[in-house]
Amino acid sequence: LLTDDPVQRMTWHRGISHSLLVLPFVAWMIWEGCRRRGGRVAAAPRRWFWAIQLALCTHPLLDAFTVYGTQLLWPLPVRPAMWSSVFIIDPLYTVWLLLACAIAWFARERRLGGRALVLGLALSTSYLAASLGAKAMVEREAGRALADAGLAEAPRFSVPMPFNILLWRVVAITPDGFVEGERSLVADRGPMQFRRYRSDMRAWMQVADYPSVRRLDWFNRGFMKAEQRDGELVLSDLRMGAEPDYSFRFAVAERDGAQWREIPPRQLEWPWQASRRLAGLWQRIWHSPEPTAEPVAAGVTATATPGG
């Protein structure tokens, strides 16, 4: 999208190019153009029609398994799909397809190539199915802990941590902010533990009618944190990253006395330190942390948000 507005760029990504109301027509035009040129498509038009359709239309469906947000029904005013059962980049899903394509390339016309493709697709699809099963287990444990904390009806989401489906992060919205916790399907056995963080809800409500804030709220379903930094109001998308490091943070207003004044949204630098965080995530998969002290309610501990 040719715009300097970072909110527009973020929320238009996976829009028209991922719409199941648009892609079938694009696939048909590609197929028709190739068929008229002759060659393989003209020799087997039906097979190529469905091959092109599936190649284009399964792409957005796969993207919908991530947490980012995929507008499958663009231009209808429907919130993006975010099934969030796999990380946005997951080598364990892709590797089987890459190996299958490599084998098929070298096998050429031999039967081995077709078998490799079928096996690769079966393994990658099985991984997606396993991710849904893992998500269901995490949701069950999170639901129990949040119910004990009086947050049974709180809006929440669960998402796998980078490059795996064994360690998950769960966030639930509270009246004054949000709670965040992790669940390892390998190491954790007891009730799920959550940490409580504050968000500047008063400031958020004061800027809620700004177009950029409305657009973000629509796109991420309100899973945001508001905080004041250097005289500006910053909104962080809670779905991607972890406290206090988030992939998408936008300054949307600046302080003007006791009020806020709208500014063109500006995306802030992502402070995530990959080497440090990934090492910690790997250890967290295999080791459960010590129970936290001073519970506010069952499964929830008090923590102040830096900069809040």
N, C-alpha and C positions, 0 to 999 in steps of 0.2 A: 504494500500500500504506500503510495507516494505522499507521505505526510510527515511533518516534524513532530506530530503529537504522539508521544509514546503510549498513551492509553489507547488511542485509536489503532496503533500498530499492533498492540497486544491483543485487543479484542476483535480485530478483523482477521487476524491470523486464524486459520482453520474455519473460515467463513464460507464464501462462495466456492472456493476451491475444494471444500470438503462436504458440499451439500449433496445429499442423495436425491434432491429434486433437480439438480443441475447436471451431475456427473453422468447419468445414463444418456443424456442427449449429447454430451461431449464425447462419450465413448462411441455412440452411434456415428457421429461425424467422422471420428478417426477411422472407424471400421469402413465406412462408406468410401472415404478417400483412398484407403489402402486397397479396397476391393476393386475400385475403378482402375487402379494402376496395374492390376493383374498380379501374377506371382502366386505366392502361397496363400494369401488371403482369398483370392479369387478361386483358387483350387479347392479350398475347404471353408467356405464363407460362414457356415453355421458355427463351426468350432471356433473360428477366429472371432466371431461376434461375441460369443460368451466369454472367451479368454480376455478380450479387451474390456468388456463390461466388468468382469470380476476383478481384473487388475486395478481398475480405477475405483470401483465401489467398495472393495474390501479395505482399501487404504484408510478412509475416514472411519470405518468401523473399528479397525485396529487402534486408531488414534483415540477413539472414544473410551478404550480400556484404560487410558491414562487420566490423570487428574486435571490436565491443562484446561480442557473445555473445547468440545468439537461441535460446531453448529450444523448438525446433520440435516436439519430442516430449514436452513436458510433459503429464502428470506422471511420465513414465518417468524413472528416474535416469540420464539420458544427458547428458553435458556439452554445454553450448550450442555451436551451430554458429558458427564465426567464420572465414568464407572469406577475409575481409580483402583484397578486391581493389579496393574503392572506399572513400574516406573517408566518415565518418558523414554529413557534409553535403557534397554535391558538386553545385554548380550546373550543371556540364556534363552531368550526367545528367538533371537536372530541367527544364532550360530548354526542351528539345524538347517535353516533355509539356505544359508550361505554354503554349507557343506554339500547339501543336496544339489544346488545349482552348479557347484564346481565339479561334482562327480558327473552330473548330466552333461556338462560341457565337454568333458574328456571322453565320456562314453559314446557321445554322438548318437548314432542310430541303434546302438545295442540296447537290449532290454534292461540292462543295469541302470541306465539313465532314468527311465520311467519309474523303476522301483525306488531309486534314491529320492526322486521328487515326492513320491507318495509318502515314503517314510519320513522325510523331512517335514512335510506338511502335517503329518500325523503327530510328530513329536512337538512341533511348535504349537499346534492346536491343543495338545494335551497340557502343555505348560500354561496356556491361557485358562484352561479349565481348572488346573491346580491352583492358579492364582485366585480364582473365584471361590474355591473351597477354603483357601487360606484366609481370604477376606471375611468369609462367613464366620470362621472360628474367632477371628479377632473382634469382629463386631459383637459377637455373643459375649465375650469377656468384657469388652468395653461397656456394653449395655448394662451388665450387672454392676460394675463398679460405679458407673455414673448414676444408676438408680439409687444405690446406697448413699451417694453424695447429694441426692435430691435434684439430679440433673437428667432424669429419665427422658424428659421431653425437650431437652436442649438440642438445637441444631448441631450436627456433628458430621465429620467425615473421617474416613480412614484411608491411608495411602501407604504403599510399601516404600521402604527406604531404598536408596540407590542400588540398582543392579541385583536385586534379589526379591524373593517373596517370603522370606523367613522372618524378617524384622519389619514391623509396621509402626506407623505413627498415627495417633488418633488425637483429634482436636475437637473440643466441644465449646460452643459459645455460651457465655454466662452474662448476667446483666451488667457486670462491670468489666468484662474482658473475655478471657477464654481460659480453658485448661488444656494441657498437653501431656500426653504420655506415650510410652513405647511398649510394644508387646513382641517378645521373641517367641516364635512357635517352637523353638528348640530348648531355650533355657528357662523360660518363665513358667511357674506353676501356680503361684498364689494369686490373690486379687490384683487386678491391674492398678498401678499407681499413677496419679496425675499431679502435675504441678499447676498452680494457679498464677495467671499473669493478668495484669491490669491493662486496660485500653482506655484512651481518653474519649469516652462515649459522648460526653457533653460537647466537645469540639466537633466530633463526627456529626452529631445531629445538627450543629450550626451550619455545616457545609453540605448537608445531605442533598440539597437541591442543585448543587453545581453539576453541570452536564458530565464532567469527567468522573465525579463521584457516583452519580447515578449509573453511568456506564459500567464502572468497575463493580458496583453492587449487583448489577444484573448479571455480569459475566461470571463473577466468583461466588454468587449466592450469599453475599454478605460475610464471607469468611475473610475478614480483614481486621487488622489492628491499627488503631490511630494513636499517634504519639507526636509530641512537640519536639522538634530538633532545630536549634539555632533560629528560633523565631518563625519556623515554618511548621505546617501540619503535614505529617507524612503518613500515608496509608500503605500498609504492607499486606500483600496477598499471603494469607496463612497457609495456603495449600502447597506451596512450593518452597522448600527450605525447612528450617526449624529455628525455634527461638535461640538467639536473636538474629539469625542470618536468613534473609529471604531473597529469593531470586528477583522478585518484582516489588520495588518500593518506589512510591511516587510522592513528590511534594506537590500538593494541590492548592495550598493557601498560605498566606503569610499574615503574621500578627499585625493588626492595625488598631492599637489601643486595646479596648476590651473586646473587639470584634475580630473577625477574620475577613481577609480580602482575597478573592479568587485570583489565582495566577495561572498562566499556562502550565499544564502539568509537566513535571520534569522527573525523569527516571533517575534514581540514585544508583551509585555504584554498588555492585554486589560484593559484600565483604567476605564471602565464603572462602575458607582455606581448605582446599580439597585434601591435601596430604594429611593434615591433622584430623579432619572430620571423618574421612573414610577409614582411617585406622581405628578410630573410636567406634565407628559403626560396625566394623568387622568383629571387634572384640565383644560388642554388645549382643551380637547374634548368639554367641556361645556362652555368655556369662550374664546372669541376672544381677542387677544392682542390689545393694543393701536397702532394706525398707527405710523410707524417709521418715523423719521425725515430725512432731507437732502437726498432726493431721487437722485440717479445718473441718473435714467431714470424711466419711469412710472413703479411702482411696484418693483423697485430694489433699495436697500440702500447700502451704502458703509460700508464695514467691513473689517478689516485686519485679516488675518489668523495668529493665534499665532504660532510662530516657523517657519513661512514661509520665 
